[in-house]
Amino acid sequence: MFGDKKKMISTSVDAVEKMSKAGYTFKKVNFSDVSDIVHTKNELQTVVHQRIEMETPKGNILGDYYLIAISKDNGKLWKFIDTSGKSIESVRKYFPNLSPQLYIKK
């Protein structure tokens, strides 16, 4: 969705730097609750739960987010789609091969 790997890295680094300057600090990131792996169109697909704890100028916050994981080589290499703030329907506009069995909690 960012165009290429270099643009994604640059955008991510800029976002973290802005957050840090504004007083936001990542305290803990955990991954859990991997959904059933779905085989679809020569890919493996699943949803991974991500929980992030941050320190902010107004206190600590805890957020739940979901990543879609996709493997095109039978699980050797996985790529992840951050779905933060997006519905599964809006993500499918960019990734039409996503299985209808994938579910993102809101």
N, CA, C and O atoms as a GROMACS GRO file, in nm:
protein
  424
    1MET      N    1   0.082  -0.118   0.000
    1MET     CA    2   0.000   0.000   0.000
    1MET      C    3   0.088   0.126   0.000
    1MET      O    4   0.040   0.234  -0.036
    2PHE      N    5   0.215   0.114   0.040
    2PHE     CA    6   0.305   0.228   0.042
    2PHE      C    7   0.383   0.242  -0.088
    2PHE      O    8   0.449   0.343  -0.109
    3GLY      N    9   0.376   0.143  -0.174
    3GLY     CA   10   0.446   0.150  -0.301
    3GLY      C   11   0.563   0.054  -0.309
    3GLY      O   12   0.569  -0.030  -0.399
    4ASP      N   13   0.657   0.066  -0.216
    4ASP     CA   14   0.771  -0.026  -0.216
    4ASP      C   15   0.831  -0.033  -0.076
    4ASP      O   16   0.793   0.041   0.015
    5LYS      N   17   0.927  -0.123  -0.061
    5LYS     CA   18   0.989  -0.149   0.068
    5LYS      C   19   1.058  -0.024   0.124
    5LYS      O   20   1.045   0.006   0.242
    6LYS      N   21   1.130   0.047   0.040
    6LYS     CA   22   1.204   0.166   0.083
    6LYS      C   23   1.108   0.273   0.137
    6LYS      O   24   1.135   0.335   0.239
    7LYS      N   25   0.997   0.294   0.069
    7LYS     CA   26   0.898   0.394   0.112
    7LYS      C   27   0.834   0.352   0.244
    7LYS      O   28   0.810   0.437   0.331
    8MET      N   29   0.807   0.224   0.261
    8MET     CA   30   0.747   0.174   0.385
    8MET      C   31   0.842   0.196   0.503
    8MET      O   32   0.799   0.240   0.609
    9ILE      N   33   0.969   0.165   0.485
    9ILE     CA   34   1.068   0.183   0.591
    9ILE      C   35   1.080   0.330   0.627
    9ILE      O   36   1.080   0.366   0.745
   10SER      N   37   1.089   0.416   0.526
   10SER     CA   38   1.102   0.560   0.549
   10SER      C   39   0.981   0.615   0.624
   10SER      O   40   0.996   0.694   0.718
   11THR      N   41   0.862   0.576   0.584
   11THR     CA   42   0.740   0.622   0.648
   11THR      C   43   0.733   0.574   0.793
   11THR      O   44   0.693   0.649   0.882
   12SER      N   45   0.772   0.449   0.816
   12SER     CA   46   0.770   0.393   0.952
   12SER      C   47   0.870   0.463   1.043
   12SER      O   48   0.837   0.496   1.157
   13VAL      N   49   0.990   0.486   0.995
   13VAL     CA   50   1.092   0.555   1.074
   13VAL      C   51   1.046   0.696   1.107
   13VAL      O   52   1.062   0.741   1.221
   14ASP      N   53   0.990   0.767   1.010
   14ASP     CA   54   0.940   0.903   1.034
   14ASP      C   55   0.831   0.904   1.141
   14ASP      O   56   0.830   0.991   1.228
   15ALA      N   57   0.740   0.807   1.134
   15ALA     CA   58   0.629   0.801   1.230
   15ALA      C   59   0.680   0.776   1.371
   15ALA      O   60   0.634   0.839   1.466
   16VAL      N   61   0.775   0.684   1.387
   16VAL     CA   62   0.830   0.654   1.519
   16VAL      C   63   0.906   0.775   1.574
   16VAL      O   64   0.896   0.805   1.693
   17GLU      N   65   0.981   0.844   1.490
   17GLU     CA   66   1.054   0.963   1.535
   17GLU      C   67   0.957   1.073   1.581
   17GLU      O   68   0.982   1.138   1.683
   18LYS      N   69   0.849   1.095   1.508
   18LYS     CA   70   0.749   1.195   1.547
   18LYS      C   71   0.683   1.158   1.678
   18LYS      O   72   0.661   1.243   1.764
   19MET      N   73   0.651   1.030   1.695
   19MET     CA   74   0.589   0.984   1.819
   19MET      C   75   0.684   1.005   1.936
   19MET      O   76   0.643   1.050   2.043
   20SER      N   77   0.810   0.973   1.917
   20SER     CA   78   0.910   0.988   2.023
   20SER      C   79   0.923   1.135   2.065
   20SER      O   80   0.927   1.165   2.184
   21LYS      N   81   0.930   1.224   1.969
   21LYS     CA   82   0.941   1.367   1.998
   21LYS      C   83   0.817   1.420   2.071
   21LYS      O   84   0.826   1.516   2.148
   22ALA      N   85   0.703   1.357   2.047
   22ALA     CA   86   0.578   1.399   2.111
   22ALA      C   87   0.558   1.333   2.247
   22ALA      O   88   0.457   1.357   2.313
   23GLY      N   89   0.655   1.250   2.291
   23GLY     CA   90   0.648   1.190   2.423
   23GLY      C   91   0.586   1.052   2.429
   23GLY      O   92   0.545   1.007   2.536
   24TYR      N   93   0.577   0.984   2.315
   24TYR     CA   94   0.522   0.848   2.310
   24TYR      C   95   0.636   0.748   2.308
   24TYR      O   96   0.731   0.763   2.231
   25THR      N   97   0.627   0.645   2.391
   25THR     CA   98   0.730   0.542   2.399
   25THR      C   99   0.665   0.404   2.400
   25THR      O  100   0.571   0.380   2.476
   26PHE      N  101   0.716   0.315   2.315
   26PHE     CA  102   0.669   0.176   2.317
   26PHE      C  103   0.726   0.109   2.441
   26PHE      O  104   0.847   0.111   2.463
   27LYS      N  105   0.639   0.050   2.522
   27LYS     CA  106   0.685  -0.020   2.642
   27LYS      C  107   0.690  -0.171   2.618
   27LYS      O  108   0.783  -0.238   2.664
   28LYS      N  109   0.590  -0.223   2.547
   28LYS     CA  110   0.584  -0.368   2.527
   28LYS      C  111   0.500  -0.399   2.403
   28LYS      O  112   0.397  -0.335   2.378
   29VAL      N  113   0.544  -0.497   2.326
   29VAL     CA  114   0.468  -0.546   2.212
   29VAL      C  115   0.462  -0.698   2.222
   29VAL      O  116   0.566  -0.764   2.228
   30ASN      N  117   0.342  -0.754   2.224
   30ASN     CA  118   0.323  -0.899   2.231
   30ASN      C  119   0.241  -0.946   2.112
   30ASN      O  120   0.154  -0.874   2.062
   31PHE      N  121   0.270  -1.067   2.068
   31PHE     CA  122   0.193  -1.130   1.962
   31PHE      C  123   0.131  -1.258   2.017
   31PHE      O  124   0.198  -1.335   2.086
   32SER      N  125   0.004  -1.281   1.987
   32SER     CA  126  -0.063  -1.401   2.036
   32SER      C  127  -0.185  -1.430   1.949
   32SER      O  128  -0.211  -1.362   1.850
   33ASP      N  129  -0.258  -1.530   1.988
   33ASP     CA  130  -0.387  -1.562   1.924
   33ASP      C  131  -0.381  -1.564   1.771
   33ASP      O  132  -0.447  -1.485   1.705
   34VAL      N  133  -0.302  -1.655   1.718
   34VAL     CA  134  -0.298  -1.673   1.574
   34VAL      C  135  -0.421  -1.754   1.533
   34VAL      O  136  -0.447  -1.860   1.589
   35SER      N  137  -0.495  -1.704   1.435
   35SER     CA  138  -0.614  -1.775   1.389
   35SER      C  139  -0.573  -1.898   1.307
   35SER      O  140  -0.455  -1.916   1.276
   36ASP      N  141  -0.669  -1.980   1.273
   36ASP     CA  142  -0.641  -2.097   1.188
   36ASP      C  143  -0.579  -2.051   1.057
   36ASP      O  144  -0.619  -1.949   1.000
   37ILE      N  145  -0.482  -2.126   1.010
   37ILE     CA  146  -0.418  -2.094   0.882
   37ILE      C  147  -0.508  -2.143   0.770
   37ILE      O  148  -0.554  -2.257   0.769
   38VAL      N  149  -0.532  -2.053   0.674
   38VAL     CA  150  -0.620  -2.081   0.561
   38VAL      C  151  -0.533  -2.099   0.436
   38VAL      O  152  -0.443  -2.020   0.411
   39HIS      N  153  -0.561  -2.203   0.360
   39HIS     CA  154  -0.494  -2.225   0.231
   39HIS      C  155  -0.583  -2.166   0.124
   39HIS      O  156  -0.698  -2.209   0.107
   40THR      N  157  -0.532  -2.068   0.051
   40THR     CA  158  -0.610  -2.007  -0.055
   40THR      C  159  -0.520  -1.954  -0.165
   40THR      O  160  -0.421  -1.886  -0.138
   41LYS      N  161  -0.554  -1.985  -0.289
   41LYS     CA  162  -0.483  -1.935  -0.407
   41LYS      C  163  -0.331  -1.946  -0.394
   41LYS      O  164  -0.260  -1.847  -0.413
   42ASN      N  165  -0.281  -2.063  -0.361
   42ASN     CA  166  -0.138  -2.090  -0.347
   42ASN      C  167  -0.071  -2.007  -0.237
   42ASN      O  168   0.050  -1.982  -0.244
   43GLU      N  169  -0.147  -1.966  -0.138
   43GLU     CA  170  -0.093  -1.892  -0.024
   43GLU      C  171  -0.144  -1.952   0.106
   43GLU      O  172  -0.249  -2.015   0.110
   44LEU      N  173  -0.066  -1.930   0.212
   44LEU     CA  174  -0.114  -1.954   0.347
   44LEU      C  175  -0.148  -1.816   0.404
   44LEU      O  176  -0.072  -1.721   0.387
   45GLN      N  177  -0.262  -1.807   0.472
   45GLN     CA  178  -0.305  -1.679   0.529
   45GLN      C  179  -0.358  -1.702   0.670
   45GLN      O  180  -0.421  -1.803   0.698
   46THR      N  181  -0.332  -1.604   0.757
   46THR     CA  182  -0.383  -1.610   0.893
   46THR      C  183  -0.389  -1.469   0.950
   46THR      O  184  -0.338  -1.375   0.890
   47VAL      N  185  -0.451  -1.455   1.066
   47VAL     CA  186  -0.457  -1.327   1.136
   47VAL      C  187  -0.386  -1.345   1.270
   47VAL      O  188  -0.409  -1.442   1.342
   48VAL      N  189  -0.299  -1.248   1.303
   48VAL     CA  190  -0.221  -1.252   1.426
   48VAL      C  191  -0.261  -1.132   1.513
   48VAL      O  192  -0.267  -1.018   1.466
   49HIS      N  193  -0.290  -1.159   1.640
   49HIS     CA  194  -0.324  -1.054   1.735
   49HIS      C  195  -0.196  -0.989   1.787
   49HIS      O  196  -0.101  -1.058   1.824
   50GLN      N  197  -0.195  -0.857   1.790
   50GLN     CA  198  -0.081  -0.781   1.839
   50GLN      C  199  -0.131  -0.687   1.950
   50GLN      O  200  -0.228  -0.614   1.929
   51ARG      N  201  -0.067  -0.690   2.064
   51ARG     CA  202  -0.104  -0.601   2.175
   51ARG      C  203   0.015  -0.509   2.203
   51ARG      O  204   0.127  -0.555   2.226
   52ILE      N  205  -0.011  -0.378   2.200
   52ILE     CA  206   0.094  -0.279   2.219
   52ILE      C  207   0.064  -0.197   2.344
   52ILE      O  208  -0.046  -0.145   2.361
   53GLU      N  209   0.165  -0.186   2.431
   53GLU     CA  210   0.155  -0.100   2.548
   53GLU      C  211   0.248   0.019   2.525
   53GLU      O  212   0.366   0.002   2.496
   54MET      N  213   0.192   0.139   2.539
   54MET     CA  214   0.268   0.261   2.516
   54MET      C  215   0.256   0.355   2.634
   54MET      O  216   0.155   0.359   2.704
   55GLU      N  217   0.364   0.431   2.655
   55GLU     CA  218   0.361   0.541   2.751
   55GLU      C  219   0.338   0.667   2.670
   55GLU      O  220   0.406   0.692   2.570
   56THR      N  221   0.240   0.748   2.713
   56THR     CA  222   0.206   0.871   2.644
   56THR      C  223   0.214   0.988   2.742
   56THR      O  224   0.222   0.965   2.863
   57PRO      N  225   0.210   1.109   2.693
   57PRO     CA  226   0.210   1.223   2.785
   57PRO      C  227   0.090   1.222   2.880
   57PRO      O  228   0.096   1.284   2.987
   58LYS      N  229  -0.017   1.154   2.845
   58LYS     CA  230  -0.137   1.148   2.929
   58LYS      C  231  -0.149   1.017   3.006
   58LYS      O  232  -0.252   0.991   3.068
   59GLY      N  233  -0.046   0.933   3.003
   59GLY     CA  234  -0.049   0.806   3.075
   59GLY      C  235  -0.031   0.688   2.981
   59GLY      O  236  -0.016   0.705   2.860
   60ASN      N  237  -0.032   0.568   3.038
   60ASN     CA  238  -0.013   0.446   2.959
   60ASN      C  239  -0.141   0.408   2.886
   60ASN      O  240  -0.252   0.428   2.936
   61ILE      N  241  -0.124   0.352   2.768
   61ILE     CA  242  -0.238   0.299   2.693
   61ILE      C  243  -0.204   0.158   2.647
   61ILE      O  244  -0.088   0.123   2.628
   62LEU      N  245  -0.307   0.079   2.629
   62LEU     CA  246  -0.293  -0.057   2.580
   62LEU      C  247  -0.383  -0.072   2.459
   62LEU      O  248  -0.503  -0.046   2.467
   63GLY      N  249  -0.326  -0.113   2.346
   63GLY     CA  250  -0.403  -0.125   2.223
   63GLY      C  251  -0.395  -0.264   2.164
   63GLY      O  252  -0.290  -0.329   2.169
   64ASP      N  253  -0.506  -0.309   2.108
   64ASP     CA  254  -0.512  -0.438   2.039
   64ASP      C  255  -0.522  -0.413   1.889
   64ASP      O  256  -0.605  -0.334   1.843
   65TYR      N  257  -0.436  -0.480   1.814
   65TYR     CA  258  -0.429  -0.463   1.669
   65TYR      C  259  -0.420  -0.601   1.605
   65TYR      O  260  -0.388  -0.700   1.671
   66TYR      N  261  -0.448  -0.606   1.476
   66TYR     CA  262  -0.446  -0.734   1.405
   66TYR      C  263  -0.364  -0.721   1.277
   66TYR      O  264  -0.379  -0.626   1.201
   67LEU      N  265  -0.279  -0.820   1.256
   67LEU     CA  266  -0.196  -0.828   1.137
   67LEU      C  267  -0.243  -0.946   1.054
   67LEU      O  268  -0.274  -1.053   1.108
   68ILE      N  269  -0.249  -0.928   0.924
   68ILE     CA  270  -0.276  -1.040   0.834
   68ILE      C  271  -0.140  -1.092   0.789
   68ILE      O  272  -0.058  -1.015   0.738
   69ALA      N  273  -0.116  -1.220   0.806
   69ALA     CA  274   0.010  -1.283   0.766
   69ALA      C  275  -0.014  -1.366   0.640
   69ALA      O  276  -0.112  -1.440   0.631
   70ILE      N  277   0.077  -1.352   0.544
   70ILE     CA  278   0.064  -1.423   0.416
   70ILE      C  279   0.198  -1.489   0.382
   70ILE      O  280   0.303  -1.426   0.392
   71SER      N  281   0.192  -1.615   0.344
   71SER     CA  282   0.311  -1.687   0.297
   71SER      C  283   0.282  -1.746   0.160
   71SER      O  284   0.181  -1.812   0.140
   72LYS      N  285   0.374  -1.721   0.067
   72LYS     CA  286   0.360  -1.776  -0.068
   72LYS      C  287   0.454  -1.894  -0.090
   72LYS      O  288   0.458  -1.950  -0.200
   73ASP      N  289   0.530  -1.934   0.016
   73ASP     CA  290   0.625  -2.044   0.002
   73ASP      C  291   0.602  -2.151   0.110
   73ASP      O  292   0.697  -2.208   0.164
   74ASN      N  293   0.476  -2.174   0.139
   74ASN     CA  294   0.436  -2.279   0.233
   74ASN      C  295   0.490  -2.256   0.375
   74ASN      O  296   0.523  -2.351   0.446
   75GLY      N  297   0.498  -2.130   0.416
   75GLY     CA  298   0.532  -2.099   0.554
   75GLY      C  299   0.678  -2.069   0.582
   75GLY      O  300   0.713  -2.045   0.698
   76LYS      N  301   0.765  -2.069   0.482
   76LYS     CA  302   0.907  -2.039   0.505
   76LYS      C  303   0.927  -1.889   0.531
   76LYS      O  304   1.004  -1.851   0.619
   77LEU      N  305   0.858  -1.804   0.456
   77LEU     CA  306   0.868  -1.660   0.470
   77LEU      C  307   0.726  -1.604   0.481
   77LEU      O  308   0.638  -1.639   0.403
   78TRP      N  309   0.706  -1.516   0.578
   78TRP     CA  310   0.575  -1.454   0.599
   78TRP      C  311   0.588  -1.304   0.581
   78TRP      O  312   0.687  -1.243   0.622
   79LYS      N  313   0.487  -1.244   0.518
   79LYS     CA  314   0.475  -1.099   0.507
   79LYS      C  315   0.350  -1.059   0.583
   79LYS      O  316   0.253  -1.136   0.590
   80PHE      N  317   0.352  -0.938   0.641
   80PHE     CA  318   0.244  -0.897   0.730
   80PHE      C  319   0.179  -0.768   0.681
   80PHE      O  320   0.247  -0.677   0.632
   81ILE      N  321   0.048  -0.762   0.695
   81ILE     CA  322  -0.029  -0.643   0.662
   81ILE      C  323  -0.085  -0.588   0.792
   81ILE      O  324  -0.157  -0.657   0.864
   82ASP      N  325  -0.053  -0.464   0.821
   82ASP     CA  326  -0.106  -0.398   0.940
   82ASP      C  327  -0.246  -0.347   0.908
   82ASP      O  328  -0.264  -0.269   0.815
   83THR      N  329  -0.344  -0.392   0.983
   83THR     CA  330  -0.483  -0.354   0.955
   83THR      C  331  -0.534  -0.245   1.048
   83THR      O  332  -0.654  -0.219   1.053
   84SER      N  333  -0.446  -0.179   1.122
   84SER     CA  334  -0.487  -0.079   1.220
   84SER      C  335  -0.583   0.023   1.160
   84SER      O  336  -0.552   0.089   1.060
   85GLY      N  337  -0.699   0.033   1.220
   85GLY     CA  338  -0.798   0.131   1.177
   85GLY      C  339  -0.870   0.098   1.048
   85GLY      O  340  -0.941   0.182   0.994
   86LYS      N  341  -0.851  -0.023   0.999
   86LYS     CA  342  -0.912  -0.062   0.872
   86LYS      C  343  -1.002  -0.184   0.891
   86LYS      O  344  -0.973  -0.271   0.973
   87SER      N  345  -1.107  -0.189   0.815
   87SER     CA  346  -1.192  -0.308   0.814
   87SER      C  347  -1.131  -0.409   0.718
   87SER      O  348  -1.050  -0.372   0.632
   88ILE      N  349  -1.170  -0.534   0.731
   88ILE     CA  350  -1.120  -0.637   0.638
   88ILE      C  351  -1.163  -0.605   0.495
   88ILE      O  352  -1.091  -0.635   0.400
   89GLU      N  353  -1.279  -0.543   0.479
   89GLU     CA  354  -1.328  -0.507   0.346
   89GLU      C  355  -1.237  -0.403   0.280
   89GLU      O  356  -1.208  -0.412   0.160
   90SER      N  357  -1.193  -0.304   0.357
   90SER     CA  358  -1.105  -0.202   0.298
   90SER      C  359  -0.968  -0.260   0.267
   90SER      O  360  -0.905  -0.218   0.169
   91VAL      N  361  -0.919  -0.354   0.347
   91VAL     CA  362  -0.790  -0.418   0.320
   91VAL      C  363  -0.800  -0.501   0.192
   91VAL      O  364  -0.705  -0.508   0.114
   92ARG      N  365  -0.914  -0.565   0.170
   92ARG     CA  366  -0.933  -0.648   0.050
   92ARG      C  367  -0.928  -0.565  -0.079
   92ARG      O  368  -0.899  -0.620  -0.185
   93LYS      N  369  -0.954  -0.436  -0.072
   93LYS     CA  370  -0.944  -0.350  -0.191
   93LYS      C  371  -0.801  -0.349  -0.243
   93LYS      O  372  -0.778  -0.343  -0.364
   94TYR      N  373  -0.703  -0.355  -0.151
   94TYR     CA  374  -0.562  -0.356  -0.188
   94TYR      C  375  -0.508  -0.498  -0.208
   94TYR      O  376  -0.413  -0.519  -0.283
   95PHE      N  377  -0.571  -0.595  -0.140
   95PHE     CA  378  -0.526  -0.734  -0.144
   95PHE      C  379  -0.646  -0.824  -0.174
   95PHE      O  380  -0.699  -0.889  -0.083
   96PRO      N  381  -0.691  -0.827  -0.300
   96PRO     CA  382  -0.813  -0.901  -0.334
   96PRO      C  383  -0.803  -1.052  -0.316
   96PRO      O  384  -0.906  -1.120  -0.316
   97ASN      N  385  -0.683  -1.107  -0.302
   97ASN     CA  386  -0.666  -1.252  -0.284
   97ASN      C  387  -0.691  -1.298  -0.141
   97ASN      O  388  -0.683  -1.418  -0.113
   98LEU      N  389  -0.721  -1.206  -0.050
   98LEU     CA  390  -0.744  -1.247   0.089
   98LEU      C  391  -0.866  -1.337   0.099
   98LEU      O  392  -0.970  -1.311   0.039
   99SER      N  393  -0.850  -1.442   0.176
   99SER     CA  394  -0.957  -1.538   0.195
   99SER      C  395  -1.078  -1.475   0.264
   99SER      O  396  -1.061  -1.393   0.354
  100PRO      N  397  -1.198  -1.512   0.224
  100PRO     CA  398  -1.317  -1.464   0.295
  100PRO      C  399  -1.327  -1.523   0.436
  100PRO      O  400  -1.410  -1.479   0.516
  101GLN      N  401  -1.243  -1.622   0.468
  101GLN     CA  402  -1.244  -1.684   0.600
  101GLN      C  403  -1.167  -1.601   0.704
  101GLN      O  404  -1.179  -1.626   0.824
  102LEU      N  405  -1.087  -1.503   0.659
  102LEU     CA  406  -1.012  -1.421   0.753
  102LEU      C  407  -1.106  -1.323   0.822
  102LEU      O  408  -1.196  -1.267   0.761
  103TYR      N  409  -1.082  -1.304   0.953
  103TYR     CA  410  -1.168  -1.218   1.033
  103TYR      C  411  -1.081  -1.129   1.121
  103TYR      O  412  -0.986  -1.175   1.184
  104ILE      N  413  -1.115  -1.000   1.124
  104ILE     CA  414  -1.046  -0.905   1.209
  104ILE      C  415  -1.144  -0.853   1.313
  104ILE      O  416  -1.251  -0.802   1.278
  105LYS      N  417  -1.108  -0.865   1.440
  105LYS     CA  418  -1.194  -0.812   1.547
  105LYS      C  419  -1.184  -0.661   1.549
  105LYS      O  420  -1.079  -0.604   1.519
  106LYS      N  421  -1.292  -0.597   1.584
  106LYS     CA  422  -1.291  -0.450   1.593
  106LYS      C  423  -1.295  -0.406   1.736
  106LYS      O  424  -1.294  -0.286   1.763
   0.00000   0.00000   0.00000
